[in-house]
Amino acid sequence: MKMAADRQDFYNPDDLFIEVKEKITNAKLNHESIDYLTIVPDGEPTLDKNLGRLIDLLKPLGFKIAVITNASLLQKPDVRQDIRKADWVSVKIDTLDEKIWKRMDRPQKNIVFDLMLNGIKKFSQEYSGTLVTETMLVKDLNENIRTVAEFIKQIRPSIAYLSIPTRPPAKKWVHAPDEHQINKAYQIFKENSLNAEYLIGYEGNDFAYTGDVEEDLQSITSVHPMREDAVKEFLKKANSNFSIIEKMLREDKIIISEYNGERFYLRKLDVK
């Protein structure tokens, strides 16, 4: 897949705004509640030059706006200016070791580690909304988490989440640490006066149905692999059945991936 570090035009924000309004209308018709409109595309949202414009368009719809970022472009003032408009921002901070960062997060070659960290600090000083951090723990890689906790303490997030791989990872060598290491990381976060919370279990099956079963499934599985029981629950909610999954598998729109004894459904990616 092509990697980039420069902001670009991807989609017309006015077209996206129309699509979001349609989704909101359909969600309401299906009695689905909406807490946030979350910008978490198939990639890094801050790469989109029109991100600030999109947030401006979405705000009058009356829902809080959330942005989930890997923090790679926060050294750029225009990026910080754009996401300051959001009500809730999640920033990824996995390690303070550049070598581990390169192996774990596989950044684009033009991203400078120290500049990224400085960008996170600057954003935390400028931002008045709800800031949270997420730190992914990987077995035998970034389990020495004390320096991460000390860094996060400086930016004072509302919540500092500790997560582990719960869905199929991009690399087969990636595994979750054991319970002892997870608890140790949590205690270190608490020692640094952080409001730490776990993101270490299955997230649940509460996926919204907005009217088009296949389109909804493709949208969900492009950013969030769905466990098989979640798929079945979603289909039941949509008054559909598993034949649509079989059809999507035949048409190569989704694939099956096994992880930790569970079967997940993911959108098939176009890798060039």
C-alpha positions in Angstrom: 0.0 0.0 0.0 1.2 3.5 -0.8 2.5 5.5 2.2 2.5 9.3 2.4 3.5 12.1 4.8 2.3 15.1 2.8 -1.3 16.3 3.1 -3.4 15.8 0.0 -6.9 16.2 -1.4 -8.8 12.9 -1.2 -12.5 13.5 -1.2 -14.7 16.5 -1.7 -15.8 17.4 1.9 -19.2 18.6 0.6 -19.8 15.1 -0.9 -18.8 13.5 2.5 -21.1 15.9 4.3 -24.1 14.8 2.2 -23.2 11.1 2.8 -23.0 11.7 6.5 -26.4 13.4 6.6 -27.9 10.4 4.8 -26.3 8.0 7.3 -27.7 10.0 10.2 -31.2 10.0 8.7 -31.1 6.3 8.1 -29.7 5.6 11.6 -32.5 7.6 13.2 -35.1 5.7 11.1 -33.6 2.5 12.4 -33.7 3.8 16.0 -29.9 3.9 16.3 -28.3 6.4 18.7 -25.3 8.5 17.8 -22.8 9.7 20.4 -20.0 11.0 18.1 -19.3 11.5 14.4 -15.8 9.9 14.4 -13.3 10.6 11.7 -11.2 7.4 11.4 -10.7 6.6 7.7 -8.7 3.8 6.1 -5.5 5.5 6.9 -4.4 8.6 8.8 -7.1 11.3 8.9 -4.8 14.2 9.2 -3.3 13.5 5.8 -6.5 15.0 4.4 -6.0 18.7 3.5 -9.8 19.2 3.9 -10.1 17.8 7.4 -10.7 21.1 9.0 -13.3 22.0 6.3 -15.1 18.7 6.9 -15.3 19.3 10.7 -16.7 22.7 10.0 -19.4 21.2 7.8 -20.3 18.5 10.4 -20.5 20.6 13.5 -23.9 22.2 12.7 -25.4 18.6 12.6 -25.4 18.8 16.4 -23.1 15.9 17.2 -19.7 15.9 18.9 -16.8 15.3 16.5 -14.1 12.9 17.3 -10.7 12.4 15.5 -8.5 9.3 16.0 -4.9 10.1 14.9 -1.6 8.2 15.0 0.1 11.7 15.8 2.5 11.4 12.9 1.7 14.8 11.5 1.1 16.8 14.7 4.3 18.7 14.2 2.5 20.6 11.4 0.7 23.8 12.6 -2.1 23.4 10.0 -2.8 19.9 11.2 -3.0 21.0 14.8 -5.3 23.9 13.8 -7.6 21.5 12.0 -8.1 18.9 14.7 -8.4 21.6 17.4 -11.9 22.0 16.0 -12.8 18.5 17.1 -14.5 17.8 20.5 -12.5 14.7 21.3 -9.1 13.6 20.0 -7.3 10.3 20.5 -3.5 10.4 20.0 -1.4 7.2 19.7 1.8 7.0 21.8 3.2 3.5 21.8 6.8 4.1 22.8 9.6 6.6 23.4 12.2 4.4 21.7 12.6 5.3 18.0 13.8 1.8 17.0 10.8 0.2 18.6 8.5 2.9 17.1 9.8 2.0 13.6 9.3 -1.7 14.0 6.0 -1.4 15.7 4.2 1.4 13.8 6.1 1.2 10.5 6.1 4.9 9.8 6.5 6.6 6.5 10.2 7.4 6.0 9.8 11.2 6.2 8.2 11.2 9.6 10.8 12.4 12.2 10.2 10.8 15.6 11.4 13.7 17.8 9.4 16.2 15.8 6.3 14.0 16.1 6.7 13.9 19.9 7.1 17.7 20.0 4.0 18.0 17.9 2.0 16.0 20.5 3.2 18.2 23.3 2.3 21.4 21.3 -1.1 20.1 20.5 -1.8 19.2 24.1 -1.0 22.8 25.1 -3.2 24.3 22.4 -6.2 22.0 22.6 -9.2 22.8 24.8 -11.3 19.7 24.0 -11.1 16.2 25.4 -7.7 14.6 24.8 -7.1 10.9 25.3 -4.1 8.8 24.5 -3.8 5.2 23.4 -0.8 3.0 24.0 -0.7 -0.5 22.3 1.2 -3.1 24.3 3.0 -5.8 22.2 4.7 -8.8 23.7 8.5 -8.6 23.9 8.5 -5.2 22.2 7.4 -2.2 24.2 6.6 -3.7 27.6 9.0 -1.3 29.3 6.4 1.4 29.5 7.7 3.8 32.2 9.1 6.4 29.8 5.8 6.4 27.9 3.9 7.0 31.1 6.2 9.9 32.1 5.8 11.5 28.6 2.0 11.1 28.7 1.9 12.6 32.2 3.3 15.8 30.6 0.4 16.2 28.2 -2.3 15.5 30.8 -4.9 13.5 28.9 -8.4 12.9 30.2 -7.8 9.2 29.9 -4.7 7.2 29.0 -5.8 4.0 27.4 -3.7 0.8 27.5 -4.6 -1.5 24.6 -3.5 -4.9 23.3 -4.0 -6.6 20.0 -7.5 -8.0 20.1 -8.0 -8.2 16.3 -5.9 -9.7 13.6 -2.6 -7.7 13.4 -0.8 -6.7 10.2 2.2 -8.9 11.2 2.0 -12.5 12.5 4.8 -11.9 15.1 2.5 -9.4 17.0 1.1 -10.9 20.2 -0.4 -9.5 23.3 1.7 -9.5 26.5 0.6 -11.7 29.4 -1.6 -10.5 32.3 1.4 -9.8 34.5 2.9 -7.3 32.0 -0.4 -5.7 31.3 -1.0 -5.1 35.0 2.5 -3.8 35.5 2.0 -1.2 32.7 -1.3 -0.2 34.3 0.3 0.3 37.7 3.1 2.3 36.2 0.5 4.6 34.5 -1.3 5.0 37.9 2.0 5.8 39.6 2.4 8.7 37.2 -1.1 10.0 38.2 -2.7 9.0 34.9 -6.3 8.1 34.6 -5.5 4.8 33.0 -8.1 2.4 31.5 -7.8 -0.9 29.8 -8.8 -1.6 26.2 -7.9 -5.2 26.4 -11.1 -7.1 25.7 -13.6 -7.6 22.9 -15.3 -4.3 22.2 -18.8 -5.7 21.9 -21.3 -6.1 19.1 -23.1 -2.8 19.1 -22.7 -1.9 15.4 -25.2 0.5 13.8 -27.4 -0.5 10.9 -28.2 2.4 8.5 -30.3 0.7 5.8 -27.9 -1.0 3.3 -26.6 -4.2 4.8 -23.7 -4.8 2.4 -22.6 -1.2 2.4 -22.7 -1.1 6.2 -20.7 -4.3 6.5 -18.1 -3.0 4.0 -17.8 0.3 5.9 -17.4 -1.4 9.3 -14.9 -4.1 8.2 -12.7 -1.6 6.4 -11.7 -0.1 9.7 -12.8 -2.6 12.3 -12.6 -6.4 11.7 -15.9 -8.0 12.9 -15.9 -11.1 15.0 -18.3 -13.8 13.7 -20.8 -13.4 16.5 -20.9 -9.7 15.9 -21.6 -10.3 12.2 -24.5 -12.6 13.1 -25.9 -10.1 15.6 -25.7 -7.3 13.0 -27.5 -9.4 10.4 -30.2 -10.2 12.9 -30.7 -6.5 13.6 -30.9 -5.8 9.8 -33.4 -8.6 9.2 -30.9 -10.3 7.0 -29.1 -13.6 7.0 -25.6 -15.2 6.4 -26.2 -15.6 2.7 -25.0 -12.0 2.2 -21.7 -12.8 3.9 -21.3 -15.8 1.6 -22.0 -13.6 -1.4 -19.5 -11.0 -0.3 -16.9 -13.7 0.2 -17.5 -15.1 -3.3 -17.2 -11.6 -4.7 -13.9 -11.1 -2.8 -15.3 -8.0 -1.0 -14.4 -9.5 2.4 -12.0 -12.1 3.7 -11.9 -14.4 6.8 -9.0 -14.1 9.3 -8.4 -16.3 12.3 -6.9 -14.9 15.5 -6.8 -16.3 19.0 -9.3 -19.0 18.1 -11.9 -16.5 16.8 -13.0 -15.9 13.2 -13.0 -12.3 12.0 -14.4 -10.8 8.8 -12.3 -8.0 7.2 -12.8 -5.9 4.1 -10.5 -7.1 1.2 -7.9 -4.4 0.6 -6.5 -3.4 -2.8 -2.8 -3.9 -2.3 -0.6 -2.5 -5.2 
